[in-house]
Amino acid sequence: MTEPDKQDLTSRRRNGWLGRWQALRGNGVLGINARNRRYVMRWNVRSKYPLVDDKLTTKRLALEAGLAVPDLYGAVRFQGELIHLDELLAGPDSFVIKPAHGSGGDGVLVVTDRRRGLFIKGDGRALTLRDIEFFVSNILSGVHSLGGIPDVAMIEYRVRPSRLFDAISYRGVPDIRLLIFRGIPVMAMVRLPTRASDGKANLHQGAVGVGIALDTGVTGHGVVRDHVIDEHPDFGTPLAGHAIPDWEALLGIGARCADLTGLGYCGVDLVLDEDRGPMMLEVNARPGLAIQIANQCGLEERLKAVEALIQVPTDVSERIALARALDAEARPSEVGAAPLSGGSGAAAAATSPPQKARRVLLPKVPAKP
């Protein structure tokens, strides 16, 4: 092989998959295999999984620990109970139905109102009681559950999202994901519904993930389908520089959820209700890794720092202080906070031009010396 050929081969390797892999490793980005081998399998005891895979059990544990969760109006466990579904739905005008063992946001029905005996969804479509019975029957059959096993349908209080998110969230309820390791928050993001995600805060369906600085509770970059963006794709409103309210309380709930489930490595999903404040939705024993792109920062160094601790503080406030210190050290600069503005998102979506997204292959963080 001639010298030019060798140089060409070296260049292709540097710019190809091998070069990208080396760049990701150099910037401390955690891959899914390393996550499973070094954190999920090592720090999460298998016997604890049912505590979080079953949302009814997680809700019970949270209530016993004094944590705020959406009210449970009822549960349907067997097909024969569908004849009483109208009685379960007789009270609230709005509610959410979801599977107890669901994943990825599938199988969730949100009813926002009732009119003339019909149930109105967030997008304005009307459903009959028969439609809802069919939907619940699919949940019971395991259509949306982990492993396709028979499931339980939960009927819950519908969260009213804080109006602070109106300008950067399309219809649905934004949720906040905290990644917790050894009871210490190590990274955070807020997931914002979009038109493409049909108003669901699900990244795989097109929602926007926006990084949050643990130290300040202020938002930074956004990511949608592996593209880094600076504005909400529907409204054109900036994503960075927004201060999340009740940030201290949210971090505290996340840290306590790790204690009540006994999981060493987990993701905690939280919401901010307009009337009730911070509430816990669920806990995930296998949290995804897109949070790194949203934060433009790899997880590797943060996890190593927490793993190296000889003893983790038992006091939640001390753990939060430690999380903030680690985050402040990892971020070279701090984004200034700005309050989120209210207003009609639908009007903004109708007038704002589409935003051009930037595809990135690795978070732009300084490499370790």
C-alpha positions as CSV (number, residue, x, y, z in Angstrom):
1,M,0.0,0.0,0.0
2,T,1.4,3.4,-1.0
3,E,1.8,6.3,1.4
4,P,-1.2,8.3,-0.1
5,D,-3.4,5.2,0.2
6,K,-2.4,4.8,3.9
7,Q,-3.2,8.5,4.5
8,D,-6.5,8.1,2.7
9,L,-7.4,5.0,4.9
10,T,-6.4,6.9,8.0
11,S,-8.6,9.8,7.0
12,R,-11.6,7.6,6.3
13,R,-11.2,5.9,9.7
14,R,-11.0,9.2,11.5
15,N,-14.1,10.5,9.8
16,G,-16.0,7.2,9.8
17,W,-17.6,5.2,12.5
18,L,-14.3,4.5,14.2
19,G,-13.5,8.2,14.4
20,R,-16.9,9.0,15.8
21,W,-16.7,6.3,18.4
22,Q,-13.3,7.5,19.5
23,A,-14.6,11.1,19.7
24,L,-17.6,10.0,21.8
25,R,-15.4,8.0,24.1
26,G,-13.0,10.9,24.4
27,N,-15.9,13.2,25.5
28,G,-17.2,10.8,28.1
29,V,-20.3,9.8,26.3
30,L,-21.8,6.6,27.9
31,G,-23.0,3.9,25.4
32,I,-25.9,1.6,26.0
33,N,-23.7,-1.5,26.4
34,A,-21.5,0.2,29.0
35,R,-24.7,1.5,30.7
36,N,-26.1,-2.0,31.0
37,R,-22.9,-3.7,32.0
38,R,-21.5,-1.2,34.5
39,Y,-24.6,0.4,36.0
40,V,-27.9,-1.3,35.3
41,M,-26.7,-4.8,35.9
42,R,-24.3,-3.9,38.7
43,W,-26.3,-1.4,40.7
44,N,-29.9,-2.6,40.1
45,V,-30.9,-5.8,41.9
46,R,-33.3,-7.8,39.7
47,S,-35.7,-8.4,42.6
48,K,-36.3,-4.6,42.7
49,Y,-37.5,-4.3,39.1
50,P,-41.1,-5.2,39.9
51,L,-41.3,-2.2,42.1
52,V,-40.9,0.2,39.2
53,D,-42.1,-1.9,36.2
54,D,-45.5,-2.0,37.9
55,K,-46.7,1.7,38.1
56,L,-49.4,0.8,40.7
57,T,-46.7,-0.6,43.1
58,T,-44.5,2.5,42.5
59,K,-47.4,4.8,43.3
60,R,-48.1,2.9,46.5
61,L,-44.5,3.2,47.6
62,A,-44.5,6.9,46.8
63,L,-47.6,7.5,48.8
64,E,-46.2,5.6,51.8
65,A,-43.1,7.8,51.6
66,G,-45.2,10.9,51.5
67,L,-44.5,11.9,47.9
68,A,-47.0,13.6,45.8
69,V,-48.4,11.6,42.9
70,P,-51.5,11.9,40.6
71,D,-54.6,10.6,42.3
72,L,-55.7,7.1,41.3
73,Y,-59.4,7.1,40.5
74,G,-59.6,3.4,39.9
75,A,-58.1,0.4,38.2
76,V,-59.5,-2.3,35.8
77,R,-57.9,-5.7,36.1
78,F,-60.2,-8.1,34.2
79,Q,-62.2,-8.0,31.1
80,G,-65.4,-8.7,33.0
81,E,-64.9,-5.4,34.9
82,L,-65.5,-3.4,31.8
83,I,-69.3,-3.5,32.4
84,H,-68.6,-1.2,35.4
85,L,-66.3,1.2,33.5
86,D,-69.0,3.8,33.2
87,E,-69.2,3.9,37.0
88,L,-65.4,4.4,37.4
89,L,-65.6,7.3,34.9
90,A,-68.7,8.9,36.4
91,G,-66.8,11.4,38.6
92,P,-64.0,13.4,36.9
93,D,-64.6,15.3,33.7
94,S,-60.9,14.8,32.7
95,F,-58.6,11.8,33.4
96,V,-55.8,9.7,32.1
97,I,-56.0,6.0,31.3
98,K,-52.7,4.1,31.0
99,P,-51.3,0.6,31.4
100,A,-49.6,-0.3,34.7
101,H,-46.8,-2.1,32.9
102,G,-46.5,0.2,29.9
103,S,-43.3,1.7,28.5
104,G,-42.4,4.4,26.0
105,G,-45.6,6.3,26.5
106,D,-47.7,3.8,24.5
107,G,-51.2,3.0,25.5
108,V,-51.9,6.4,27.2
109,L,-55.3,8.0,26.7
110,V,-55.9,11.6,27.9
111,V,-59.5,12.9,28.2
112,T,-59.7,16.6,28.8
113,D,-63.5,17.2,28.9
114,R,-67.0,15.8,28.4
115,R,-69.7,17.0,26.1
116,R,-73.2,15.5,25.6
117,G,-72.1,12.1,26.9
118,L,-68.9,12.0,24.8
119,F,-65.3,12.1,26.0
120,I,-63.1,14.8,24.4
121,K,-59.4,14.2,23.8
122,G,-56.8,16.9,23.9
123,D,-56.9,17.2,20.1
124,G,-60.7,17.8,20.1
125,R,-61.7,14.4,18.9
126,A,-64.7,12.8,20.7
127,L,-64.9,9.3,22.0
128,T,-67.9,7.2,23.0
129,L,-67.9,5.0,26.1
130,R,-67.6,2.0,23.7
131,D,-64.4,3.5,22.3
132,I,-62.9,3.7,25.7
133,E,-64.0,0.2,26.6
134,F,-62.2,-1.1,23.5
135,F,-59.1,0.9,24.5
136,V,-59.1,-0.4,28.0
137,S,-59.7,-4.0,26.7
138,N,-56.5,-3.7,24.6
139,I,-54.5,-2.6,27.7
140,L,-55.9,-5.6,29.7
141,S,-54.8,-7.9,26.8
142,G,-51.2,-6.7,27.1
143,V,-51.1,-4.8,23.8
144,H,-49.0,-2.0,25.4
145,S,-47.3,-3.8,28.3
146,L,-43.7,-5.0,28.7
147,G,-43.4,-8.4,27.2
148,G,-47.0,-8.4,26.1
149,I,-48.3,-9.8,29.4
150,P,-51.9,-9.2,30.6
151,D,-52.0,-5.8,32.2
152,V,-54.0,-3.5,34.4
153,A,-55.6,-0.3,33.3
154,M,-55.1,2.7,35.6
155,I,-57.4,5.7,35.7
156,E,-55.7,8.7,37.1
157,Y,-55.9,12.4,37.7
158,R,-55.0,14.5,34.6
159,V,-52.1,16.7,35.3
160,R,-52.6,20.4,34.5
161,P,-49.2,21.6,33.4
162,S,-47.9,24.8,34.7
163,R,-48.7,27.7,32.4
164,L,-45.0,28.6,32.5
165,F,-44.6,25.9,29.8
166,D,-47.2,27.2,27.4
167,A,-44.8,28.9,25.1
168,I,-42.5,25.8,24.6
169,S,-44.9,22.9,24.8
170,Y,-47.5,21.6,22.4
171,R,-50.8,20.7,24.1
172,G,-49.6,17.8,26.3
173,V,-47.8,17.6,29.7
174,P,-44.1,18.3,29.8
175,D,-42.2,16.0,32.2
176,I,-38.8,16.2,33.8
177,R,-36.4,13.3,33.7
178,L,-33.8,13.1,36.5
179,L,-31.1,10.5,36.2
180,I,-30.2,9.3,39.7
181,F,-27.1,7.3,40.6
182,R,-26.6,6.1,44.2
183,G,-29.3,8.4,45.3
184,I,-27.6,11.5,43.8
185,P,-29.0,13.3,40.7
186,V,-26.4,13.3,38.0
187,M,-28.2,14.8,35.0
188,A,-31.6,16.3,34.1
189,M,-33.7,17.3,31.2
190,V,-37.3,18.4,30.4
191,R,-39.2,16.6,27.6
192,L,-41.5,18.9,25.7
193,P,-44.4,17.7,23.6
194,T,-44.6,18.6,20.0
195,R,-47.1,18.4,17.1
196,A,-45.0,15.5,15.7
197,S,-45.3,13.6,19.1
198,D,-49.0,14.2,19.2
199,G,-48.7,16.1,22.4
200,K,-46.8,13.4,24.2
201,A,-43.6,13.9,26.1
202,N,-41.9,11.0,24.3
203,L,-38.6,11.5,22.6
204,H,-39.0,8.5,20.4
205,Q,-42.2,9.9,19.0
206,G,-40.7,13.4,18.3
207,A,-40.8,15.3,21.6
208,V,-38.0,17.7,22.4
209,G,-35.5,17.0,25.1
210,V,-34.0,20.1,26.7
211,G,-31.0,19.8,29.1
212,I,-31.3,21.3,32.6
213,A,-28.3,22.5,34.7
214,L,-28.6,20.7,38.0
215,D,-26.8,23.5,39.7
216,T,-29.3,26.2,38.7
217,G,-32.4,24.5,37.2
218,V,-32.0,26.5,34.0
219,T,-32.6,25.0,30.6
220,G,-30.0,24.8,27.8
221,H,-29.8,23.1,24.4
222,G,-32.6,21.0,22.9
223,V,-32.6,17.8,20.9
224,V,-35.2,16.2,18.7
225,R,-34.6,12.9,16.9
226,D,-30.8,13.3,17.4
227,H,-30.8,16.8,16.0
228,V,-29.7,19.7,18.3
229,I,-32.0,22.7,18.2
230,D,-32.3,26.1,19.9
231,E,-36.0,26.7,19.3
232,H,-39.2,24.7,19.8
233,P,-40.0,23.2,16.3
234,D,-43.7,24.2,16.4
235,F,-43.5,27.7,18.1
236,G,-40.1,29.1,17.2
237,T,-39.6,30.1,20.9
238,P,-36.1,29.8,22.5
239,L,-35.5,26.7,24.6
240,A,-32.5,27.9,26.6
241,G,-32.4,30.2,29.6
242,H,-35.6,29.2,31.3
243,A,-35.7,28.6,35.1
244,I,-37.6,25.5,36.1
245,P,-39.8,26.4,39.2
246,D,-39.6,24.4,42.4
247,W,-36.2,23.0,41.3
248,E,-35.1,22.2,44.8
249,A,-38.3,20.2,45.5
250,L,-37.9,18.3,42.2
251,L,-34.4,17.2,43.0
252,G,-35.5,16.1,46.5
253,I,-38.2,13.9,45.1
254,G,-35.8,12.3,42.6
255,A,-33.3,11.5,45.3
256,R,-36.0,10.0,47.6
257,C,-37.4,7.9,44.8
258,A,-34.1,6.1,44.6
259,D,-34.3,5.3,48.3
260,L,-37.9,3.9,48.2
261,T,-37.2,1.7,45.2
262,G,-33.7,0.5,46.2
263,L,-32.3,1.0,42.7
264,G,-28.8,2.3,42.4
265,Y,-29.2,3.6,38.9
266,C,-32.6,4.9,37.7
267,G,-34.5,7.6,35.9
268,V,-37.3,9.5,37.7
269,D,-40.0,11.2,35.8
270,L,-41.7,14.2,37.4
271,V,-44.3,16.8,36.4
272,L,-45.2,20.3,37.5
273,D,-48.9,20.7,38.1
274,E,-50.4,24.2,37.9
275,D,-52.3,23.7,41.2
276,R,-50.5,20.9,43.0
277,G,-46.9,21.6,42.2
278,P,-44.2,18.9,41.7
279,M,-45.5,15.3,41.4
280,M,-43.8,12.0,40.7
281,L,-45.0,10.0,37.7
282,E,-42.8,6.9,37.5
283,V,-39.4,5.4,38.0
284,N,-37.4,3.7,35.2
285,A,-34.8,1.0,35.9
286,R,-33.3,1.3,32.4
287,P,-33.3,5.1,31.6
288,G,-32.2,6.1,28.1
289,L,-29.1,8.0,27.2
290,A,-30.4,10.8,25.0
291,I,-30.2,13.0,28.1
292,Q,-26.5,13.4,27.2
293,I,-27.2,15.0,23.9
294,A,-29.8,17.3,25.4
295,N,-27.2,18.5,27.9
296,Q,-24.3,18.5,25.5
297,C,-22.4,16.6,28.1
298,G,-21.3,13.0,28.6
299,L,-22.3,11.0,31.7
300,E,-19.1,9.0,32.1
301,E,-17.2,11.5,34.3
302,R,-20.1,12.3,36.5
303,L,-21.0,8.6,37.1
304,K,-17.3,7.8,37.9
305,A,-17.2,10.7,40.4
306,V,-20.3,9.4,42.2
307,E,-19.1,5.8,42.0
308,A,-15.8,6.8,43.6
309,L,-17.5,8.1,46.8
310,I,-16.6,5.9,49.7
311,Q,-19.8,6.9,51.5
312,V,-23.0,8.6,50.1
313,P,-24.7,11.1,52.4
314,T,-28.0,9.8,53.8
315,D,-29.5,13.3,54.1
316,V,-31.3,14.3,50.9
317,S,-30.2,17.9,51.1
318,E,-26.6,16.9,51.3
319,R,-27.0,14.7,48.2
320,I,-28.6,17.6,46.3
321,A,-25.7,19.9,47.3
322,L,-23.2,17.3,46.1
323,A,-25.1,17.0,42.8
324,R,-25.1,20.7,42.2
325,A,-21.4,20.9,43.0
326,L,-20.6,18.1,40.5
327,D,-22.7,19.8,37.8
328,A,-21.2,23.2,38.3
329,E,-17.7,21.8,38.0
330,A,-18.7,19.9,34.8
331,R,-20.2,23.0,33.1
332,P,-17.6,25.7,32.0
333,S,-20.3,28.4,31.8
334,E,-23.7,29.0,33.2
335,V,-26.7,30.0,31.1
336,G,-28.6,33.1,32.5
337,A,-32.1,32.4,33.7
338,A,-35.2,33.9,32.2
339,P,-38.8,33.3,33.2
340,L,-40.9,31.3,30.7
341,S,-43.7,33.5,29.1
342,G,-47.3,32.4,28.9
343,G,-49.6,32.7,26.0
344,S,-51.2,30.7,23.2
345,G,-48.8,28.2,21.7
346,A,-51.3,27.4,18.9
347,A,-51.1,30.9,17.6
348,A,-47.3,30.9,17.6
349,A,-47.3,27.6,15.8
350,A,-49.5,29.0,13.1
351,T,-47.2,31.9,12.3
352,S,-43.7,30.8,13.0
353,P,-41.5,29.4,10.2
354,P,-40.1,25.9,10.4
355,Q,-36.7,25.7,12.2
356,K,-33.7,24.2,10.6
357,A,-32.2,21.5,12.8
358,R,-28.5,20.6,13.2
359,R,-27.5,17.0,13.2
360,V,-24.7,16.2,15.6
361,L,-22.8,13.1,16.2
362,L,-21.3,14.0,19.6
363,P,-21.9,16.5,22.3
364,K,-19.7,19.6,22.0
365,V,-18.0,19.4,25.4
366,P,-14.3,20.0,26.0
367,A,-12.2,16.8,26.0
368,K,-10.3,15.7,29.1
369,P,-6.7,16.7,29.1
